[in-house]
């Protein structure tokens, strides 16, 4: 069709050809497209993202307290008395020390304020607000004025040695004797209030333990543990240890703990005396000393040179440490420094004071101070201990 229009356009005058060309172009057949029907399209908006909440700036962590630096204690002073086999009693930094046949009062600087010689062997004094009490190897219990050392009274009712520490309880002084009896003596007069006989006998190792919560005395015989009413001396219960008792008991966590020879460390119910658990340690035939209860843990030393930390509820061992010498004295606990102080006998000139971490049993330091048979005592940031070499030591723990 394009060729035909072109020939026709050339045969016409120019003023006619152009309009006709436009008409011809407009007559071209265009395919018919039907009209689109309008459709409604629904647009779902995208979910709106929540505005993020600004995170609070983390608070700075508190600076942990500095770890204590464990060092050997600094010797503050030492004073020569006589042979010291026992454990001192202290009020603040004033010491009451039994050495050989005399009882001494030592001030905070190591100076002797008074001494009272009775001619009998002393070891473990106890004190109250007015007096100091100490037994002797001749069966005499002495009461001395704390300020002057003057003898207030003497109790001579026992027929054998009084070598353990007395217990001061309910206006009484309670002492055990190797004559198999436990005596309750009036603190004001020295008169006997009651006497309790231990049917199983006595080895002479068990100092009485007074518990103010139950108002009871706990003391061991040769093979048994007793709970006595402190006021009357009446037996409340008896528990069989399973062998020989060799230590003073301790109380804590509704239980009573006592050590023995080849019987380990035993725990009994404080209310009924029922046995709860028994711990033997590394050696089944070991000889256990007086236990120390603190914060659900019992610390105890043994003759075979071990010191143990035992769970007070379950009787399971927490840790153990082997000392350089045999040890049968009660340890001392330093809560401020998380340290346990243990004394021991010499073994080839090894140290006799050892400090351990109370949580792990890790060794911290040691000090050689001669053979030490008694327990260490902490008072006013000082550590006090007596040695059989005749010296009484005071160490600064600051």
Protein Blocks (a to p, Z undefined) as FASTA:
>chain_A
ZZmmmmmmmmpcfklmmmmmmmmmmmpccddddddddddddddddddddddddddddddd
ddddddddddddddfbdcdfbdcfbdcddehjaccddehjaccdddfkopafbdcdehia
cfbdcddfkbccdddfkopacdddfklopafbdcfkbcbdcfbccddeehiacdddfkop
acdddfklopafbdcddfkbpehlaccdddfklopacdddfkbccdddfklopafbdcde
hiacfbdcddeehiacdddehkapadddfklopafbdcebjblkbccdddddeehiacdd
dfkopacdddfklopafbdcddfbdcfbdcdddfknopacdddddeehiafbdcddfklo
pafbdcdebjafbdcddeehiacdddfkopacdddfZZ
